[in-house]
Amino acid sequence: MDIKVSVIIPIYNVESFLTECLESVLSNFRDFNSAEAEALLIDDGSTDSSGIIAADFCRLNPGFHYFCQSNKGLSEARNTGLAKAKGKYIFFLDSDDILEDGILLKLYTFALQNKCGITQCGINYYFGDSRDYYSSDTTGFAKETVVSRKDSIGLLVDNIKIKNFACGKLYESGLIKDRKFRPGKYFEDSYWQYKVICSDTYEYYGILPVAGYKYRQRESSITGSFSLRYIDLLEGSLEMCRYMAKFQPEFFQQCTYRFWKNLLWFDTRLKQYDLDIDGFNSKRIRDVHASFNELSHCLDRCKDYRMWRLSPFLYRLYSKFTSGTKLILHKLHLSC
């Protein structure tokens, strides 16, 4: 029997969360016939009991397969999973996150019926307390929707309705099987996702406006606090701009604008945190700014950019005012 869905789960020192993650996958697999779904558990050299938990779970549950490798990082663990995946569709799940019941079958059925190369669900940001929230911005659609590949590129560049996450999306295997993640980088999705969505090997992108992926928020995670790791994110965004300039020029200005906003955010955080910046990272930051200056000509007609060039102080006041207004309007809308 052909495997319909492969779930790739990189594992590294997540003993406190792993069982809950795996149980959520097992619950989803019950929606499929026997041997129609597989989970590939890639232990990336864990030093806690994660490997034991994963191996024991695989022994007790058919369709779950355990693989162990020396610590090489998240990208290489995902690449190992890609090499071993046999499913018609592939789904990435981080080992501290959780799948909502039934989401894999919903994604698979929708993708099949609508011939979608990629299909996403919404994300529930999970703190484990009263701060939990479902981000409607993750989907931004009131009903099930299919958009063209071209439209999905623009939505990814906006990074609102389509997020730059590998997780939470079901991919047709042929679209990503040979598309490896960049080793040795944090925020590896930023180097990978845009190339997948820009690929001309699929036509349609599907959106399910349901919270199917529970994204655990941890202070110790890569995205949990500010650090110099965010330079990798900037460099990934810069590569995306150059890619768009060459292969998708109609999105170049939009992409450069997004990169500029990320750069402003990084510079602001850099001033707030007392970080020890070595010579290597200082050069990387200078190079990123120099590269942006080379690309920024396309923003000359952008009102926000012109205001920032005129007065960064006035621009910050303007940004705070508009952000506050949007928040108030959003809260008023929710209360209606």
C-alpha positions in Angstrom: 0.0 0.0 0.0 1.4 3.4 -1.0 2.2 5.8 1.8 0.1 9.0 1.6 1.8 11.2 4.2 5.3 11.3 5.7 5.8 13.3 8.8 9.4 14.4 9.4 10.2 15.1 13.1 13.8 16.2 14.0 14.6 15.6 17.6 17.1 17.2 19.9 16.9 17.4 23.7 13.1 17.7 24.0 12.4 15.0 26.6 9.8 17.1 28.4 7.6 17.6 25.2 8.4 14.7 22.9 5.7 12.2 24.1 2.9 14.8 23.7 4.2 15.5 20.2 4.3 11.9 19.1 0.9 11.1 20.6 -0.6 13.9 18.6 0.9 12.3 15.4 -0.4 8.9 16.4 -3.9 10.3 16.9 -3.8 11.8 13.4 -2.6 8.5 11.9 -5.7 6.7 13.1 -7.6 8.7 10.3 -5.6 6.7 7.7 -5.7 3.1 6.8 -2.8 0.9 8.1 0.6 1.7 6.4 -0.8 4.8 4.7 1.2 7.2 6.9 4.7 7.2 8.3 6.6 9.3 10.9 10.3 9.6 10.6 11.9 10.4 14.0 15.4 11.8 13.4 17.4 11.9 16.6 20.0 14.6 16.0 22.4 13.4 18.7 20.2 14.1 21.8 22.1 14.0 25.1 18.9 13.7 27.3 16.4 10.8 27.2 14.8 12.0 23.9 16.4 9.2 21.9 15.1 6.5 24.3 11.6 8.0 24.3 11.6 8.1 20.5 13.0 4.6 20.0 10.5 3.1 22.5 7.6 4.8 20.8 8.6 3.4 17.4 8.8 -0.1 18.8 5.3 0.1 20.1 3.7 1.9 17.1 3.9 0.7 13.5 4.5 3.4 11.0 6.9 5.2 13.4 10.6 4.9 12.4 13.6 5.9 14.5 16.9 7.1 13.1 19.9 8.4 15.1 22.7 10.6 13.8 25.5 12.7 15.4 24.5 16.2 16.1 24.4 18.2 12.9 21.6 20.7 13.4 18.0 21.0 12.4 18.7 21.4 8.7 20.6 18.2 8.4 18.0 16.3 10.5 15.3 17.5 8.1 17.5 16.5 5.1 17.9 13.0 6.5 14.1 12.8 6.8 13.6 14.0 3.3 16.0 11.3 2.0 14.1 8.6 3.8 10.5 9.8 3.2 8.3 7.6 1.0 5.0 9.5 1.2 3.2 11.2 -1.7 3.1 14.3 0.6 5.5 15.5 3.3 4.8 17.4 6.5 7.4 18.9 8.9 6.7 18.9 12.6 9.1 20.2 15.3 9.4 17.8 18.2 8.2 20.3 20.9 5.1 21.2 18.8 1.7 19.4 18.6 -0.8 18.5 15.8 -4.5 19.1 16.4 -6.6 16.0 15.9 -7.6 15.3 12.3 -5.4 18.0 10.6 -3.3 15.7 8.5 -6.3 14.1 6.8 -7.9 17.5 6.3 -4.7 18.8 4.6 -4.2 15.7 2.6 -7.8 15.5 1.3 -7.9 19.2 0.4 -4.5 19.0 -1.4 -5.7 16.0 -3.4 -9.1 17.4 -4.3 -7.7 20.8 -5.4 -4.4 19.6 -6.9 -2.4 21.8 -4.5 1.4 21.4 -4.4 1.4 23.1 -1.0 -1.5 23.3 1.6 -1.2 25.1 4.9 -3.3 25.2 8.1 -3.5 27.9 10.8 -1.2 28.1 13.8 -2.1 28.1 17.5 0.7 29.9 19.4 1.0 27.8 22.6 2.6 29.1 25.8 0.8 26.6 28.0 -1.0 29.4 29.9 -3.5 32.2 29.5 -1.3 33.7 26.7 -2.2 31.0 24.2 -3.7 32.5 21.1 -4.7 31.5 17.5 -3.2 33.9 15.0 -5.8 34.6 12.4 -3.1 36.4 10.5 -1.5 33.0 9.9 -4.2 32.3 7.4 -6.1 35.5 7.0 -8.9 33.8 5.1 -12.5 33.3 6.2 -12.9 30.1 4.2 -11.0 27.3 2.5 -9.1 29.0 -0.4 -6.9 28.0 -3.3 -4.6 30.6 -4.8 -2.2 30.5 -7.8 1.5 30.0 -7.4 2.1 33.6 -8.4 -0.3 34.9 -5.7 1.3 32.7 -3.1 4.7 34.2 -3.8 3.3 37.7 -3.0 1.6 36.4 0.2 4.9 34.8 1.3 6.8 38.1 0.7 4.3 39.9 2.9 4.9 37.2 5.5 1.4 37.6 7.0 -1.1 35.3 5.4 1.6 32.8 4.4 4.4 32.6 7.0 8.0 31.8 6.3 7.7 28.4 8.2 8.4 25.0 6.8 6.1 23.6 9.5 2.3 23.7 9.3 2.3 23.0 5.5 1.8 19.8 3.6 4.1 19.6 0.5 3.8 17.4 -2.5 6.8 15.1 -2.3 8.2 15.8 -5.7 8.3 19.5 -4.9 10.7 19.3 -2.0 12.3 15.8 -2.0 15.5 17.0 -3.6 15.4 20.5 -2.1 17.8 20.4 0.9 17.8 22.8 3.8 20.9 24.9 4.3 23.2 23.3 6.9 24.8 25.4 9.7 22.1 28.2 9.7 19.6 29.3 12.2 16.2 30.4 10.8 16.9 27.8 8.0 13.4 28.2 6.7 14.3 31.7 5.4 16.8 30.2 3.0 14.4 27.4 1.8 10.8 28.4 1.8 10.8 31.0 -0.9 12.6 28.7 -3.4 9.9 26.1 -2.8 7.0 28.5 -3.2 8.6 30.1 -6.3 9.1 26.6 -7.9 7.4 26.3 -11.3 6.6 22.6 -10.6 3.2 23.2 -9.0 0.2 25.4 -9.8 -2.0 25.8 -6.7 -1.5 26.7 -3.1 -4.2 25.7 -0.6 -5.2 27.4 2.6 -7.3 25.8 5.4 -8.4 28.5 7.9 -8.3 26.2 10.9 -5.7 26.0 13.7 -4.1 22.7 13.0 -0.6 23.2 14.3 0.1 24.1 17.9 3.4 26.0 17.9 5.0 25.9 21.4 6.6 29.1 22.6 9.7 28.5 24.6 12.2 31.1 25.9 15.1 28.7 25.1 14.0 28.2 21.5 15.7 29.9 18.5 12.9 32.4 18.2 12.3 32.8 22.0 14.7 35.7 22.6 16.9 38.2 20.7 20.4 37.2 19.8 23.0 37.6 17.1 21.5 34.5 15.5 19.1 36.9 13.9 21.9 37.9 11.5 21.2 34.5 9.8 17.6 35.7 9.3 18.8 38.9 7.7 21.2 37.1 5.4 18.4 34.7 4.4 16.1 37.7 3.7 18.9 39.3 1.6 19.3 36.2 -0.5 15.5 36.2 -1.1 15.7 39.8 -2.4 18.5 38.9 -4.8 16.6 35.8 -5.9 13.4 37.9 -6.6 15.4 40.4 -8.5 16.7 37.7 -10.8 13.7 35.3 -11.1 10.6 37.1 -9.9 11.3 40.8 -10.5 7.7 41.9 -10.0 8.2 41.1 -6.3 11.6 42.7 -5.9 10.4 46.0 -4.4 7.9 44.3 -2.1 10.7 41.9 -0.9 13.2 44.7 -0.4 10.7 46.6 1.6 10.1 43.6 3.9 13.9 43.2 4.2 14.2 46.9 5.2 11.6 46.4 7.9 13.4 43.4 9.3 16.7 45.4 9.3 15.1 48.2 11.2 13.7 45.7 13.7 17.2 44.1 14.1 18.9 47.5 14.6 16.4 48.6 17.2 16.8 45.3 19.2 20.6 45.6 18.9 20.5 48.9 20.7 18.2 47.6 23.4 20.4 44.5 24.3 23.9 44.8 25.6 25.4 42.1 23.4 29.1 41.4 23.0 29.6 41.6 19.2 32.9 40.0 18.0 34.7 41.1 14.8 33.2 38.4 12.7 29.6 39.3 13.4 30.4 43.0 13.2 31.5 42.5 9.7 28.4 40.5 8.9 26.2 43.3 10.1 28.2 45.9 8.1 27.9 43.7 5.0 24.1 43.4 5.4 23.7 47.1 5.6 26.0 47.7 2.6 24.0 45.1 0.6 20.8 46.8 1.5 22.1 50.2 0.4 22.8 48.6 -3.0 19.2 47.3 -3.3 17.4 50.3 -1.7 17.0 52.3 -5.0 13.7 50.4 -5.6 12.2 52.0 -2.4 12.7 55.6 -3.5 8.9 56.0 -4.1 7.9 54.3 -0.8 6.4 56.8 1.6 7.7 54.9 4.7 11.2 54.7 3.4 11.3 58.4 2.4 10.1 59.4 5.8 12.8 57.2 7.5 15.5 58.7 5.3 14.3 62.2 6.2 14.0 61.6 9.9 14.3 58.2 11.6 12.9 59.8 14.8 9.7 61.0 13.1 9.4 57.6 11.4 9.5 55.8 14.7 6.8 58.1 16.1 4.7 57.5 13.0 5.2 53.7 13.2 4.2 53.7 16.9 1.1 55.8 16.2 -0.1 53.6 13.2 0.6 50.4 15.1 -1.3 51.6 18.1 -4.3 52.7 16.0 -4.4 49.3 14.2 -4.3 47.5 17.6 -7.2 49.6 18.9 -9.3 49.0 15.8 -8.6 45.3 16.0 -9.7 45.1 19.6 -12.9 47.1 18.8 -13.6 44.7 15.9 -13.2 41.7 18.2 -15.6 43.3 20.8 -18.3 43.9 18.3 
